[in-house]
Amino acid sequence: MDMTQQLTHEEARRQAKVIVDQMTIDEKIGQIKYEAPAIDRLNIPEYNYWNEALHGVARAGVATVFPQAIGLAATFDDHLINEIADVIGTEGRAKYNEFTKHDDRDIYKGLTFWSPNVNIFRDPRWGRGHETYGEDPFLTSKFGVAFIKGLQGQAKYLKLAATAKHFAVHSGPEGLRHGFDAVVSDKDLYETYLPAFKAAVEEADVESIMTAYNAVDGVPASVSEMLLKDILHDKWSFEGHVVSDYMAPEDVHENHKYTKDAAETMGLAIKAGLNLVAGHIEQSLHEALDRGLVTEEEITNAVISLYATRVRLGMFATDNEYDAIPYEANDTKAHNNLSEIAAEKSFVLLKNDGVLPLRKETMEAIAVVGPNAHSEIALLGNYFGTPSRSYTILEGIQERLGDDVRVHYSIGSGLFQDHAAEPLAKADERESEAVIAAEHSDVVVAVLGLDSTIEGEEGDAGNSQGAGDKPNLSLPGRQRQLLERLLAVGKPVVVLLASGSSLQLDGLENHPNLRAIMQIWYPGARGGLAVADVLFGAVSPSGKLPVTFYKNVDNLPAFEDYNMAGRTYRYMTDEALYPFGYGLTYSSVELSDLQVKSYEDTATVTATIQNTGNFDTDEVVQVYVKDLGSEFAVPNAQLKGFKRVYLGKGAKQTITFDLRPQDFEVFDAQGRNFIDSDRFEISVGVSQPDSRSIALTGVQPLQTELSLAGSQTMH
């Protein structure tokens, strides 16, 4: 359907007001809790607002499990993520329709989904970074908008209600989040931390916003008038509802010590613009009313906002087309095939000296070793559903090789523990088995890295000392020791890194026997099949890094410092190990015919790319803009356009990008955005225009200087 037919916020609020006006004040206050009770006399069933869908319908039983969000970002394909979100919307509806028929209205079984996470992954130590779309505001905005639109649909009613989280300035440390004050300049706030939320509201009409645990410049996010009233509602004209993160309101008085008690917290929260309490202090609104800290009208308006969302979801309608989505639309073959395709497109080939793709016909045996080789949790990331069938990396390789090649397997080491499997044995008890497997094979595939038991959310991940964050970028536990022993065997070693964040191998990247490295993220339920198809050349790897892989954390600012100076590819001065936007394929390309034409404060960029190698492949063409004239410009070039293109052997395509006025804007110290220069460097390539990327890819981006008043052409 056309978006113009969608039920408007104004009409939804009008219908919601009719419903809410029939409620008593006790009933209204009850509806402000995420576990909203039934109101039997109004024929309103209970409803739980808490549902998750970062990369598939989560925590509600069987569903298609796609690659984790950071892996989806590595596809640099916003059309693909829109298609995936549409599938998630369909599966969410299919499950909801059946659950409600059975009067099962429990947590994770509703229609208001607390996804996507559009926070900026500013520091590689943050454990929840794999829930995000990476470190770049432009890329994150594009992916957030595509995901939200896919989830919410384009019919009269919303398919699902999406929630952009966590508003705002939220990216660790996890262990401090309940009382942490993120001190941020206005420039960094508006230039880095807010753009994805702004796009979610203004471009995607996101139905919900979730507040962060932390304070921003001294005020907890859940009671911040600056965030919720001044920016979200007044500047951006947000019309949906605002929900707190779980028990974030309790943090306001218990950990931030910003208010004296729960009643004061709730009074400030409702006045600031919070509508829904994910927590357990909504009943404090009775005391807040008695003390004059909030009015009944303010409470009523909060509930109207919540019911407007339920109206827009068609919960009170008889003409909602989504009510007809059958249970059979969940976990379909087509949906799982899409997950496999997404995984293939997400893998980032970091190093390859020609060993990949592996040739099955030249191999008698292959060793598949490492703590993530046969791990299902390493496929799933966090906030995941239950796959009806999953393929670990080992299983995917076994499936694709069949009986043609012998597969030797060993876990090799624990993920971070001294023991891999047998606590009564000596430490490293499976290391020799991995070495033996390598000795008896033609090539070694070492599947190393992390998983969500040690990299994730505070209280969810299991590294209690790090609270889900990591202290450095090295492989944990005995994994480096295992890799050293495998390299010493002398056979070609291919390392697959399963993680949701940047890692480094402490110099082993350059070992002559380490022939290839591929970042596979947390690739979803079909990840093993996708890995095998890329390893054996059925598909060329084509992902790009949505985060910088740093050499170490030695020169990074303190984790607690939210100043962007020295962070991410836009501000860093040190050379990266593997830069943002980087990723190899099995083929090679040439770029030519860059043309840039400006029209006042917009520009059109065209360039031609040709596959000059021996493999069909996808390639991601990237446009970067560097302001050459403004004192407020970020130090480095910034991504302002990307397109994934399929190129058969010898194929050529001309790609066009339209740059908007905001692509040339800067932000001053007060956070004001404007065009402050008429001189810009435009770069078009398959990576950033930095020297490290050029050295790694062997492809020089095309570059020209642009004056917004005229046009430039380069051949």
C-alpha positions as CSV (number, residue, x, y, z in Angstrom):
1,M,0.0,0.0,0.0
2,D,1.0,3.6,-0.4
3,M,2.3,5.3,2.8
4,T,-0.3,8.1,2.3
5,Q,-3.0,5.5,3.3
6,Q,-1.3,4.8,6.7
7,L,-3.3,5.8,9.7
8,T,-2.0,9.1,10.9
9,H,-0.8,9.9,14.4
10,E,-3.5,12.5,14.7
11,E,-6.3,10.1,13.9
12,A,-4.7,7.4,16.1
13,R,-4.6,9.9,19.0
14,R,-8.2,10.8,18.5
15,Q,-9.3,7.2,18.7
16,A,-7.0,6.6,21.6
17,K,-8.4,9.5,23.5
18,V,-11.9,8.0,23.3
19,I,-10.6,4.8,24.9
20,V,-8.5,6.4,27.6
21,D,-11.2,8.9,28.6
22,Q,-13.2,5.9,29.9
23,M,-10.5,4.9,32.3
24,T,-10.2,5.8,36.0
25,I,-7.0,7.3,37.2
26,D,-6.0,4.0,38.8
27,E,-6.5,2.2,35.4
28,K,-4.5,4.9,33.6
29,I,-1.5,4.5,36.0
30,G,-1.7,0.8,35.6
31,Q,-1.3,1.2,31.8
32,I,2.0,3.0,32.1
33,K,3.7,-0.2,33.1
34,Y,5.2,-2.3,30.3
35,E,3.2,-5.3,31.7
36,A,-0.1,-3.4,31.2
37,P,-3.0,-5.3,33.0
38,A,-6.3,-6.1,31.4
39,I,-9.2,-3.7,31.9
40,D,-12.1,-6.2,31.7
41,R,-14.9,-3.7,31.9
42,L,-13.6,-2.0,28.8
43,N,-12.8,-5.3,27.1
44,I,-9.1,-4.5,26.9
45,P,-6.9,-7.6,27.3
46,E,-3.5,-7.5,29.1
47,Y,-0.6,-6.4,27.0
48,N,3.2,-6.7,27.4
49,Y,5.2,-4.1,25.5
50,W,8.5,-5.9,25.8
51,N,9.5,-7.7,22.6
52,E,12.9,-8.0,20.9
53,A,13.9,-8.3,17.2
54,L,17.5,-7.2,16.6
55,H,18.1,-9.8,14.0
56,G,14.9,-11.9,14.0
57,V,12.0,-12.3,16.4
58,A,13.8,-13.0,19.7
59,R,13.0,-14.9,22.9
60,A,9.6,-16.1,21.6
61,G,10.4,-19.6,20.4
62,V,11.2,-20.7,16.9
63,A,11.9,-18.0,14.3
64,T,14.4,-17.2,11.5
65,V,17.7,-16.1,13.0
66,F,19.6,-13.7,10.8
67,P,23.2,-12.5,11.3
68,Q,23.6,-10.2,14.3
69,A,23.1,-6.5,13.6
70,I,26.8,-5.7,13.2
71,G,27.1,-8.4,10.6
72,L,24.1,-7.0,8.7
73,A,25.8,-3.6,8.8
74,A,28.9,-5.3,7.2
75,T,26.8,-6.0,4.1
76,F,26.6,-2.3,3.4
77,D,23.2,-3.2,1.8
78,D,20.3,-1.2,3.2
79,H,17.9,-2.7,0.7
80,L,18.8,-6.2,2.1
81,I,18.2,-5.1,5.7
82,N,14.9,-3.6,4.7
83,E,13.9,-7.0,3.2
84,I,15.1,-8.8,6.4
85,A,13.1,-6.4,8.6
86,D,10.0,-7.0,6.5
87,V,10.5,-10.7,7.1
88,I,10.9,-10.1,10.8
89,G,7.7,-8.1,10.8
90,T,5.8,-11.0,9.1
91,E,7.1,-13.5,11.5
92,G,6.3,-11.3,14.5
93,R,2.7,-10.9,13.3
94,A,2.4,-14.6,12.5
95,K,3.4,-15.5,16.1
96,Y,1.3,-12.8,17.7
97,N,-1.8,-13.8,15.8
98,E,-1.5,-17.4,17.1
99,F,-0.4,-16.5,20.6
100,T,-3.4,-14.2,21.1
101,K,-5.8,-17.0,19.8
102,H,-4.5,-19.0,22.7
103,D,-4.7,-16.0,25.1
104,D,-1.0,-16.1,25.5
105,R,0.0,-12.5,26.0
106,D,3.3,-13.0,27.8
107,I,6.5,-11.1,27.4
108,Y,8.1,-11.3,24.0
109,K,4.7,-12.2,22.3
110,G,3.4,-8.7,21.4
111,L,3.8,-6.2,18.6
112,T,5.9,-3.4,20.1
113,F,9.5,-4.4,19.4
114,W,12.4,-2.8,21.2
115,S,14.7,-2.7,18.1
116,P,16.8,-1.4,16.4
117,N,19.9,-0.4,18.5
118,V,21.2,2.7,16.7
119,N,23.8,3.7,19.2
120,I,27.2,4.6,17.9
121,F,29.9,1.9,18.5
122,R,32.5,4.5,19.5
123,D,34.8,2.2,21.5
124,P,35.8,-1.4,20.5
125,R,35.7,-2.5,24.2
126,W,31.9,-2.0,24.5
127,G,30.3,-5.4,24.8
128,R,26.9,-4.5,23.3
129,G,28.5,-3.0,20.1
130,H,27.5,-6.1,18.1
131,E,23.8,-5.0,18.5
132,T,24.6,-1.8,16.6
133,Y,25.3,-0.9,12.9
134,G,28.8,0.2,13.7
135,E,30.7,3.4,14.4
136,D,29.5,5.7,11.6
137,P,26.5,8.0,12.0
138,F,25.7,8.0,8.2
139,L,25.8,4.2,7.9
140,T,23.9,3.7,11.1
141,S,21.2,6.2,10.0
142,K,20.7,4.4,6.7
143,F,20.4,1.0,8.3
144,G,18.2,2.2,11.1
145,V,15.8,3.8,8.7
146,A,15.7,0.8,6.4
147,F,15.1,-1.6,9.4
148,I,12.4,0.5,10.9
149,K,10.5,0.9,7.6
150,G,10.7,-2.8,7.0
151,L,9.5,-3.7,10.5
152,Q,6.6,-1.2,10.5
153,G,5.4,-1.8,6.9
154,Q,3.5,0.4,4.6
155,A,-0.2,-0.6,5.1
156,K,-3.0,1.3,6.9
157,Y,-1.8,-0.2,10.2
158,L,1.7,-0.8,11.5
159,K,3.0,-4.3,10.9
160,L,5.0,-4.0,14.1
161,A,6.0,-0.9,16.1
162,A,9.8,-0.4,16.0
163,T,11.8,1.3,18.8
164,A,15.0,3.2,18.3
165,K,17.3,2.7,21.3
166,H,19.0,3.8,23.6
167,F,18.4,7.6,23.6
168,A,21.0,8.9,23.9
169,V,24.8,9.0,24.1
170,H,25.0,5.3,25.2
171,S,27.9,3.0,24.5
172,G,29.4,1.7,27.7
173,P,31.1,0.9,30.0
174,E,28.4,-1.7,30.8
175,G,29.5,-2.1,34.4
176,L,28.9,1.6,35.1
177,R,25.7,2.2,33.0
178,H,23.2,2.4,35.8
179,G,24.8,5.5,37.3
180,F,27.1,6.7,34.6
181,D,27.1,10.4,33.4
182,A,28.1,10.6,29.7
183,V,29.6,14.1,29.4
184,V,29.4,15.2,25.8
185,S,30.0,18.4,23.9
186,D,27.2,19.9,21.8
187,K,29.3,19.3,18.7
188,D,29.7,15.6,19.4
189,L,26.1,15.2,20.5
190,Y,24.6,16.6,17.3
191,E,27.4,15.4,14.9
192,T,27.8,11.8,16.2
193,Y,25.4,10.6,18.8
194,L,22.0,12.0,17.6
195,P,21.9,11.7,13.8
196,A,20.6,8.1,13.7
197,F,17.8,8.9,16.1
198,K,16.9,12.0,14.1
199,A,16.7,10.0,10.9
200,A,14.6,7.3,12.7
201,V,12.1,10.0,13.7
202,E,12.1,12.2,10.6
203,E,12.7,9.7,7.8
204,A,11.3,6.4,9.2
205,D,8.5,7.7,11.5
206,V,9.7,5.3,14.2
207,E,6.8,4.6,16.6
208,S,8.8,4.4,19.8
209,I,12.0,5.7,21.4
210,M,13.8,4.0,24.3
211,T,15.7,6.1,26.8
212,A,19.2,5.1,28.0
213,Y,20.3,4.1,31.5
214,N,23.0,6.7,31.6
215,A,22.8,10.4,32.3
216,V,23.7,13.0,29.7
217,D,25.6,16.0,31.0
218,G,24.3,15.3,34.5
219,V,20.7,14.5,33.8
220,P,19.5,10.9,33.6
221,A,18.1,10.2,30.1
222,S,14.7,9.0,31.4
223,V,14.0,12.4,33.0
224,S,15.9,14.6,30.6
225,E,13.8,17.5,29.3
226,M,16.6,18.4,27.0
227,L,16.5,15.0,25.3
228,L,12.8,14.1,25.5
229,K,11.1,17.5,25.2
230,D,13.4,20.0,23.6
231,I,15.1,17.7,21.0
232,L,12.8,14.7,20.5
233,H,9.4,16.4,20.6
234,D,10.0,20.1,19.9
235,K,12.9,19.9,17.4
236,W,12.1,16.6,15.7
237,S,8.3,16.6,16.1
238,F,8.2,13.0,17.3
239,E,4.7,11.7,17.6
240,G,5.1,8.2,19.0
241,H,5.7,7.0,22.5
242,V,8.8,6.9,24.8
243,V,9.7,3.9,26.9
244,S,12.5,3.6,29.4
245,D,15.1,0.9,29.4
246,Y,14.4,-1.8,31.9
247,M,14.5,-0.3,35.4
248,A,16.2,2.8,34.2
249,P,13.6,4.9,36.1
250,E,14.7,3.2,39.3
251,D,18.3,4.2,38.5
252,V,17.3,7.9,38.6
253,H,17.0,7.9,42.4
254,E,18.8,4.7,43.4
255,N,22.0,5.1,41.5
256,H,22.2,8.5,39.8
257,K,20.8,10.0,43.1
258,Y,19.2,12.7,40.9
259,T,15.9,12.5,42.7
260,K,15.0,11.7,46.3
261,D,12.5,8.9,45.6
262,A,10.4,7.1,43.1
263,A,7.5,9.6,43.2
264,E,9.8,12.5,42.3
265,T,11.4,10.4,39.5
266,M,8.0,9.5,38.0
267,G,6.9,13.1,38.2
268,L,9.9,14.4,36.3
269,A,9.8,11.5,33.8
270,I,6.1,12.1,32.8
271,K,6.7,15.8,32.6
272,A,9.8,15.3,30.4
273,G,8.0,13.0,28.0
274,L,8.4,9.4,29.2
275,N,5.2,7.4,28.5
276,L,6.0,3.8,29.5
277,V,7.9,2.5,32.4
278,A,9.9,-0.6,31.8
279,G,10.3,-1.2,35.5
280,H,8.2,-1.4,38.6
281,I,7.6,2.1,40.0
282,E,4.6,3.3,38.0
283,Q,2.4,3.1,41.1
284,S,4.5,5.9,42.6
285,L,2.5,8.2,40.3
286,H,-0.3,8.1,42.9
287,E,2.1,9.7,45.4
288,A,3.4,12.0,42.8
289,L,-0.1,13.2,42.1
290,D,-0.8,13.7,45.8
291,R,2.4,15.8,46.2
292,G,1.6,17.9,43.1
293,L,4.6,16.6,41.2
294,V,2.5,15.6,38.2
295,T,-1.1,16.3,37.0
296,E,-3.8,13.8,35.9
297,E,-3.8,15.5,32.5
298,E,-0.1,14.7,32.1
299,I,-0.7,11.1,33.0
300,T,-3.7,10.9,30.7
301,N,-1.6,12.3,27.8
302,A,1.1,9.7,28.4
303,V,-1.5,6.9,28.2
304,I,-3.0,8.4,25.1
305,S,0.4,8.2,23.4
306,L,0.6,4.5,24.3
307,Y,-2.9,3.7,23.1
308,A,-2.3,5.7,19.9
309,T,0.5,3.1,19.2
310,R,-2.0,0.3,19.8
311,V,-4.5,1.9,17.5
312,R,-1.9,2.3,14.8
313,L,-1.1,-1.4,15.2
314,G,-4.7,-2.2,14.5
315,M,-5.4,-3.8,17.9
316,F,-8.9,-2.3,18.0
317,A,-9.7,-2.6,14.3
318,T,-11.7,-5.1,12.3
319,D,-10.0,-4.2,8.9
320,N,-6.4,-5.0,9.8
321,E,-4.9,-7.0,6.9
322,Y,-2.0,-8.3,9.1
323,D,-4.5,-10.3,11.2
324,A,-4.6,-12.7,8.3
325,I,-0.9,-13.6,8.4
326,P,-0.8,-17.3,9.2
327,Y,1.5,-19.2,11.5
328,E,3.0,-20.9,8.4
329,A,4.6,-17.6,7.5
330,N,7.1,-18.1,10.4
331,D,10.5,-19.8,9.9
332,T,9.9,-20.5,6.2
333,K,12.5,-22.0,3.7
334,A,12.6,-18.6,1.9
335,H,13.3,-16.7,5.1
336,N,16.1,-19.1,6.1
337,N,17.6,-18.8,2.6
338,L,17.6,-15.0,3.0
339,S,19.4,-15.4,6.3
340,E,22.1,-17.5,4.6
341,I,22.4,-14.9,1.8
342,A,22.8,-12.2,4.4
343,A,25.5,-14.2,6.2
344,E,27.4,-14.6,2.9
345,K,27.3,-10.9,2.2
346,S,28.4,-10.0,5.8
347,F,31.7,-11.8,5.9
348,V,34.8,-9.5,5.6
349,L,37.9,-11.0,4.0
350,L,40.7,-9.3,5.9
351,K,43.7,-11.2,4.5
352,N,44.2,-13.6,1.6
353,D,47.5,-14.5,0.0
354,G,45.8,-16.6,-2.6
355,V,44.9,-19.7,-0.5
356,L,41.2,-18.8,-0.7
357,P,39.0,-20.1,-2.1
358,L,39.9,-23.6,-1.1
359,R,39.8,-26.2,-3.9
360,K,38.1,-29.3,-2.7
361,E,39.5,-31.4,-5.6
362,T,43.1,-30.8,-4.3
363,M,42.4,-31.7,-0.7
364,E,42.3,-35.1,1.0
365,A,41.7,-33.8,4.5
366,I,40.8,-30.5,6.3
367,A,41.2,-29.7,10.0
368,V,38.4,-27.6,11.5
369,V,39.5,-26.6,15.0
370,G,38.9,-24.0,17.6
371,P,36.3,-23.1,20.4
372,N,33.9,-21.5,17.9
373,A,34.1,-24.3,15.3
374,H,31.2,-26.3,16.6
375,S,29.5,-23.7,18.7
376,E,25.8,-22.7,18.2
377,I,26.0,-19.7,20.5
378,A,28.7,-18.3,18.2
379,L,26.2,-18.3,15.4
380,L,23.5,-16.4,17.4
381,G,24.9,-13.3,19.1
382,N,22.5,-12.0,21.7
383,Y,18.7,-11.3,21.7
384,F,18.1,-14.3,19.4
385,G,15.2,-16.6,18.5
386,T,15.3,-20.4,18.5
387,P,16.4,-21.8,15.1
388,S,14.6,-24.8,14.0
389,R,17.8,-26.0,12.3
390,S,21.3,-24.5,12.7
391,Y,24.6,-25.2,11.1
392,T,27.8,-24.6,13.0
393,I,30.9,-23.9,11.0
394,L,31.9,-27.5,11.4
395,E,28.5,-28.8,10.3
396,G,28.4,-26.4,7.3
397,I,31.8,-27.6,6.1
398,Q,30.9,-31.2,6.6
399,E,27.6,-30.6,4.7
400,R,29.3,-29.0,1.7
401,L,32.2,-31.5,1.6
402,G,30.1,-34.6,2.0
403,D,32.3,-37.7,1.7
404,D,34.8,-36.1,-0.8
405,V,37.2,-34.7,1.9
406,R,37.9,-36.0,5.4
407,V,37.1,-33.5,8.1
408,H,39.2,-33.6,11.3
409,Y,37.7,-31.7,14.2
410,S,39.0,-30.6,17.6
411,I,37.8,-27.9,19.9
412,G,41.4,-27.1,20.6
413,S,40.9,-24.8,23.6
414,G,38.2,-23.2,25.7
415,L,36.8,-19.9,24.6
416,F,38.4,-18.2,27.6
417,Q,38.8,-21.1,30.1
418,D,42.0,-23.1,30.7
419,H,40.0,-26.3,30.0
420,A,38.2,-27.0,26.7
421,A,36.1,-29.9,27.9
422,E,37.5,-32.0,30.7
423,P,38.0,-30.1,34.0
424,L,39.7,-33.1,35.6
425,A,42.5,-33.1,33.0
426,K,45.4,-30.8,32.9
427,A,45.0,-27.4,31.3
428,D,44.9,-27.2,27.5
429,E,43.8,-30.8,27.3
430,R,42.5,-30.6,23.7
431,E,45.4,-28.6,22.3
432,S,47.4,-31.6,21.2
433,E,44.4,-33.1,19.5
434,A,44.1,-29.9,17.4
435,V,47.7,-30.1,16.5
436,I,47.3,-33.7,15.5
437,A,44.3,-32.8,13.3
438,A,46.4,-30.1,11.6
439,E,49.3,-32.5,11.0
440,H,46.9,-35.0,9.3
441,S,45.3,-32.3,7.1
442,D,46.1,-30.3,4.0
443,V,44.8,-27.1,5.4
444,V,43.6,-25.8,8.8
445,V,40.5,-23.7,9.4
446,A,40.8,-22.2,12.9
447,V,37.5,-20.8,14.2
448,L,38.4,-18.4,17.0
449,G,37.1,-15.2,18.7
450,L,34.3,-14.5,21.1
451,D,30.7,-15.2,21.7
452,S,27.8,-13.5,23.5
453,T,28.6,-15.3,26.8
454,I,31.6,-13.0,27.2
455,E,30.7,-10.1,24.9
456,G,27.4,-8.6,25.5
457,E,25.1,-6.8,27.9
458,E,25.8,-6.2,31.6
459,G,24.0,-8.9,33.6
460,D,23.6,-11.1,30.4
461,A,27.2,-11.9,29.4
462,G,29.2,-14.1,31.7
463,N,32.5,-12.2,32.1
464,S,31.4,-10.7,35.5
465,Q,34.6,-8.6,35.8
466,G,34.1,-7.0,32.4
467,A,30.3,-6.9,32.7
468,G,30.1,-7.9,29.0
469,D,32.9,-5.4,27.9
470,K,36.4,-6.5,27.0
471,P,39.7,-5.2,28.4
472,N,41.6,-5.3,25.1
473,L,41.4,-6.5,21.5
474,S,43.4,-9.8,22.0
475,L,42.0,-13.3,21.7
476,P,40.9,-14.4,25.2
477,G,42.1,-17.3,27.2
478,R,44.4,-19.8,25.5
479,Q,43.3,-19.1,21.9
480,R,46.5,-17.3,20.9
481,Q,48.6,-20.2,22.3
482,L,46.5,-22.6,20.3
483,L,46.9,-20.5,17.1
484,E,50.7,-20.4,17.6
485,R,50.9,-24.2,17.9
486,L,48.8,-24.6,14.8
487,L,51.0,-22.2,12.8
488,A,54.1,-24.1,13.9
489,V,52.8,-27.3,12.2
490,G,53.6,-25.7,8.9
491,K,50.3,-26.2,7.1
492,P,48.3,-23.3,5.6
493,V,46.1,-21.8,8.3
494,V,42.8,-19.9,7.6
495,V,41.5,-18.0,10.6
496,L,37.8,-17.3,10.9
497,L,37.0,-14.7,13.6
498,A,33.6,-15.0,15.2
499,S,33.0,-11.8,17.2
500,G,30.8,-8.7,17.3
501,S,33.7,-6.3,17.5
502,S,37.3,-5.7,16.4
503,L,40.0,-8.2,17.4
504,Q,43.7,-8.5,16.6
505,L,46.1,-11.4,16.7
506,D,49.0,-9.7,18.4
507,G,51.2,-9.7,15.3
508,L,50.3,-13.2,14.1
509,E,48.4,-11.6,11.2
510,N,51.8,-11.5,9.4
511,H,52.9,-15.1,10.2
512,P,53.8,-16.7,6.9
513,N,51.6,-19.8,7.6
514,L,48.6,-17.6,8.4
515,R,47.3,-17.5,4.9
516,A,43.9,-15.9,5.3
517,I,41.7,-14.2,7.9
518,M,38.0,-13.7,7.6
519,Q,35.7,-11.9,10.0
520,I,32.4,-13.9,10.2
521,W,30.7,-11.9,13.1
522,Y,27.8,-13.9,14.6
523,P,26.4,-15.2,11.3
524,G,23.0,-16.5,12.2
525,A,21.5,-20.0,12.1
526,R,22.7,-20.8,8.6
527,G,26.1,-19.3,9.2
528,G,28.0,-22.6,8.8
529,L,26.6,-23.2,5.3
530,A,27.4,-19.6,4.3
531,V,31.0,-19.9,5.6
532,A,31.5,-23.2,3.7
533,D,30.2,-21.7,0.5
534,V,32.6,-18.7,0.8
535,L,35.6,-20.9,1.8
536,F,35.1,-23.2,-1.2
537,G,34.4,-20.4,-3.7
538,A,30.7,-20.9,-4.4
539,V,30.3,-17.3,-3.3
540,S,32.9,-14.5,-3.2
541,P,33.2,-12.6,0.2
542,S,32.0,-9.1,-0.1
543,G,31.4,-7.5,3.3
544,K,33.1,-4.3,4.5
545,L,34.0,-3.4,8.1
546,P,31.4,-1.1,9.7
547,V,33.9,-0.5,12.5
548,T,37.6,0.2,12.7
549,F,39.8,-2.7,13.6
550,Y,42.5,-1.0,15.8
551,K,46.0,-2.3,16.3
552,N,45.4,-2.1,20.1
553,V,43.7,0.1,22.7
554,D,46.9,1.8,23.8
555,N,46.3,5.1,22.0
556,L,42.5,5.2,22.4
557,P,41.0,7.7,24.9
558,A,39.7,6.3,28.1
559,F,36.6,4.1,27.7
560,E,34.6,6.5,29.9
561,D,35.5,9.5,27.8
562,Y,32.7,10.3,25.3
563,N,34.7,12.9,23.4
564,M,35.1,11.7,19.8
565,A,38.6,13.0,19.3
566,G,40.9,10.1,18.4
567,R,37.9,7.7,18.0
568,T,36.6,5.9,14.9
569,Y,37.7,6.4,11.3
570,R,36.4,10.0,11.2
571,Y,38.7,11.2,14.0
572,M,41.5,8.8,14.5
573,T,45.1,9.8,13.7
574,D,46.8,6.4,14.1
575,E,46.9,3.9,11.3
576,A,44.3,1.2,11.6
577,L,45.0,-2.5,11.5
578,Y,42.0,-2.9,9.2
579,P,40.1,0.3,8.4
580,F,36.4,1.0,8.4
581,G,35.0,0.3,5.0
582,Y,37.7,-2.3,4.2
583,G,37.1,-5.8,2.8
584,L,38.6,-7.9,0.1
585,T,36.9,-10.1,-2.5
586,Y,38.2,-13.0,-4.6
587,S,38.2,-10.8,-7.7
588,S,39.7,-7.5,-8.6
589,V,38.2,-4.3,-9.9
590,E,39.1,-1.1,-11.7
591,L,37.5,2.3,-11.2
592,S,37.3,5.0,-13.9
593,D,35.4,8.0,-15.2
594,L,34.6,9.9,-12.0
595,Q,32.3,12.9,-12.7
596,V,31.0,15.3,-10.0
597,K,28.5,17.9,-10.9
598,S,27.2,20.4,-8.3
599,Y,23.9,22.2,-8.2
600,E,24.1,24.9,-5.5
601,D,24.3,22.9,-2.3
602,T,23.8,19.4,-3.9
603,A,25.9,17.2,-6.2
604,T,25.7,14.2,-8.4
605,V,28.6,11.8,-8.4
606,T,29.1,9.1,-11.1
607,A,31.8,6.6,-11.6
608,T,32.4,3.3,-13.5
609,I,33.5,0.1,-11.9
610,Q,34.7,-3.0,-13.8
611,N,35.4,-6.6,-12.6
612,T,38.8,-7.4,-14.0
613,G,39.3,-10.6,-12.1
614,N,38.3,-14.3,-12.5
615,F,35.4,-14.4,-10.1
616,D,31.8,-13.2,-10.1
617,T,31.5,-10.9,-7.1
618,D,29.6,-8.2,-5.3
619,E,31.5,-5.0,-4.6
620,V,30.6,-2.1,-2.4
621,V,31.3,1.3,-4.0
622,Q,31.8,4.0,-1.4
623,V,31.7,7.8,-1.6
624,Y,33.6,9.9,1.0
625,V,33.5,13.7,1.4
626,K,36.2,15.7,3.1
627,D,35.6,19.4,3.9
628,L,38.7,21.3,2.9
629,G,37.7,24.8,4.1
630,S,35.9,24.7,7.5
631,E,37.5,25.0,10.9
632,F,34.6,22.8,12.2
633,A,35.2,19.9,9.8
634,V,36.0,16.5,11.2
635,P,39.7,15.6,10.5
636,N,39.1,12.8,8.0
637,A,36.9,12.0,5.1
638,Q,33.4,10.8,5.9
639,L,31.2,8.2,4.3
640,K,28.3,9.9,2.4
641,G,27.2,7.2,0.0
642,F,27.4,3.5,-0.7
643,K,26.0,1.0,-3.1
644,R,26.4,-2.7,-3.4
645,V,26.7,-3.9,-7.0
646,Y,26.9,-7.4,-8.5
647,L,29.7,-7.7,-11.1
648,G,30.1,-10.8,-13.2
649,K,33.5,-11.5,-14.7
650,G,34.4,-8.7,-17.0
651,A,31.2,-6.8,-16.2
652,K,31.1,-3.0,-15.9
653,Q,28.6,-0.7,-14.2
654,T,28.3,3.0,-13.9
655,I,27.1,4.0,-10.5
656,T,25.4,7.3,-9.6
657,F,25.2,8.9,-6.1
658,D,23.2,12.0,-5.2
659,L,24.8,14.0,-2.4
660,R,22.4,16.1,-0.3
661,P,23.0,19.5,1.4
662,Q,23.5,17.7,4.8
663,D,26.3,15.7,3.3
664,F,28.4,18.9,3.1
665,E,27.4,20.3,6.5
666,V,29.6,20.8,9.6
667,F,28.6,21.2,13.2
668,D,30.0,24.0,15.3
669,A,30.7,24.0,19.0
670,Q,27.1,24.7,19.8
671,G,25.9,21.8,17.7
672,R,24.5,24.0,14.9
673,N,24.7,22.4,11.5
674,F,25.4,24.4,8.3
675,I,27.5,24.5,5.1
676,D,30.6,26.4,6.0
677,S,32.8,25.8,2.9
678,D,32.8,25.6,-0.9
679,R,35.8,23.3,-1.2
680,F,35.4,19.6,-0.8
681,E,37.4,16.5,-1.8
682,I,35.2,13.7,-3.2
683,S,36.5,10.2,-3.2
684,V,34.9,7.2,-4.9
685,G,36.3,3.7,-4.3
686,V,35.9,0.3,-2.7
687,S,37.3,1.6,0.6
688,Q,38.2,4.7,2.4
689,P,40.7,7.0,0.7
690,D,43.3,6.4,3.5
691,S,46.8,5.0,2.8
692,R,46.2,1.8,4.8
693,S,43.1,0.9,2.9
694,I,44.8,1.6,-0.4
695,A,47.8,-0.6,0.6
696,L,45.6,-3.5,1.6
697,T,43.2,-3.4,-1.3
698,G,45.6,-2.3,-4.1
699,V,42.8,-0.1,-5.4
700,Q,43.3,3.7,-5.5
701,P,40.0,5.6,-5.0
702,L,39.2,8.2,-7.6
703,Q,39.4,11.7,-6.2
704,T,38.6,15.2,-7.3
705,E,38.0,18.5,-5.7
706,L,34.5,19.9,-5.8
707,S,33.3,23.5,-5.6
708,L,29.7,23.6,-4.8
709,A,29.3,26.5,-7.1
710,G,30.5,24.6,-10.2
711,S,31.3,21.2,-11.4
712,Q,34.4,19.0,-11.7
713,T,35.1,16.1,-14.1
714,M,37.9,13.6,-13.9
715,H,38.6,10.7,-16.3
